[in-house]
Every structure is written in structure tokens, then in C-alpha cells.
């Protein structure tokens, strides 16, 4: 069952069994956890760090930024948690996922100023290269090109 709302509970330790529709927040361990909002039952762990997720608590509700992209789950669900409500987002292509992982890795390297990172087992796939997009030529440019090309042939 898809969740539309996440209630929250501040805890010291994240429980072993997570209740659907509940976001557990451990400030002690700078971690939030919830069951995937698509209903697949997978646990979603969001570390709260300068290079991972940020939690905003306004006294009543919680928001987490950036979005939650469960790319390693079969569901590959993608959503935002804003003021305790789930805002569904679009699926990402494998190239977008790879680019996001690369961007995250670079942010961690910059934050911790290290050549090596703690991520050793994860394979980073280079995103598909983006080709430059040239705008189509307008009518007058095409005419000029034809005139120039025909004059060169003479």
C-alpha cells in the first residue's frame, strides 16, 4: 500500500521492525528510517549528513531533502518527504541514476577532502555522455548556406 503521509517519531535507536507510514528519526545517530512508501516493505535508511540528506523539523512536521531515490530496490521508487507528506517524483533512467551516484561520490570527496572514500564495493558506472544539441538552422541561414555552397562549387 502506498503511503501518502509519514508520521514521525524521535527515537534514540531505530527499531528493528518499522511501522508503515512512520518515519523514525534518531538525532543521536543522525539517521532517519522508514519503510519504502511504495509499499514494497524495504527499509529506507537516510543518513543525515552534509553530503547525504537534511532533515527539517518545523515543530509539527518533517521534511527531508533531497528526494529519496530507492535505486537499489526492485521498486526504484522516487519521492520527496515534505511536511510529512509524500510527493511522488518521476522514475530516473540508468544514466541519471549513475550520474546521481557519481555526483554524490564527488560531493563526499569534496566534503571530506580525501582521495579515497569509504565506498569501496559500489561500482560507479559512468553516465552516458551528453551530446551537444545544436538548434535547427533558420530559413535564412539555410538559404545562405545553399548560396555559399553553390558559389564555392563554381
N, C-alpha and C positions, 0 to 999 in steps of 0.2 A: 504494500500500500504506500503510495507516495505521500510524503509529508508536505504540508503547506505551511506549517508553523513549527518552530522549535522552542519549547520552554527551556529554561536554563536552570542549572543548579551549580553553585560553587561548592567544590569538594577539595579535600587535600589530595586524595588518591582517586584515580579514575576507576570506577567499578569494573569488575571482570565482565559482568553481563550488563549491557547498555539497554535502556528502555527506549523503544521507538518514540520519536518526537521529543527527545530530551537531549540537550546539549550540556555536557559536563565540563566544567572549567576548573582546572587546578592552577591557581596563581602560584602556589608553592613550586610547582614543576613547570610552569609556563607552557601548559598544554591544554587543549580543548579536545573533546572526543564526542562523537555521536554515531548512531547507525546511519548508513547511507540513506539519504532522503528519497531515493527511488524505490526503497522497499526491498532491495536485494539482500539485506541483512549483514553486509560487510561493515566492519568498524572503520570509521574515518578518524584518523588522528591528525590534528593540526598543531604543530609546534608553534608557539608564539615567540617569534624572534624577529630581529630587524630584517632578515632575509627570507623569512617564511610568511607567516600570517600575523596580522594585527587584530586585536580584539578591541572593540569599542563598547563600553557599558555606559548607558545613559541614566542609570538608576532604575530603569524599568525593563529595558530590553537589551539584547546583544546583537552586534553586527560583527562580521568577520570579513576582512579584506586581505588579499584579493579573493577572487572566486575559488570555489572548491572544484577542482577537476580531478575526478577519480579515474585517471587514465590507466592505472594498473588493474582496475576491476573489470570484469566482463561487461558490466553495465555502461562503463565510461560516462557516467552521469556528470553533469556540469551545472553548477548553480551558485548563487550568491546567498549569503545569510545577511539580511538587512532588517534590523529592528525585530529580530525573532521570526521573520517571515522568509520563506524560501522563494527566491526569484530564479526561475529556470533559465538557463542560458543554452546557446546552441552547441552542437557537437563540434569537436575540432578534428581536423584531418591528421593523419600520422605526421605530416610535415609540420603542422602547427604545434603538435604535442612535442616533437623533437626540438623545435625552436624554443618552446617554453622551458623545456628541461635545460637546454643549453644556456638560456638567459638566467635561469635560477642558479646554475652552477657558477656562471661568471659573477653573479651578484655575491655569492658566498665567497668566492676567491677575493673579490674586491673588499668585502667586509672584513675578512679575516687576514687579508694581505698575505696569503700563503700560496705557494706554487702547487702544493699537494692539498687535496681536500679529503674529508672523511668519507666521501663517496668513492668506493673502490669497485664494488661489484656491479654497479649500474653502468650499462653501456649507453653512451650518448651517441645517437645517430644524427649525423649532420642533416639539417633541413634541406629540402630540395631548393636549389638555387633559384632566386627570383630573377627573371629576365626583365630587362628594362622595357617598359611599354612606351612605344612611340605613338603619339597621337596621329590619327589619319591626316593625310595632306588635304588641304582645302582645294576647291576648284581652281583658283588662280594659280596656286603652287603647282598643281598637276599640269596646267596649261604651260606654265613657264618651263617646267622640266621637259615637256614634249618639244617646245620650241628650241630650247637649248640643245637637246639631244639631236634633233633633226638638223640643226645648223652645224653640229660637230661632225655629222656623217658626210656633209658636203665637201 
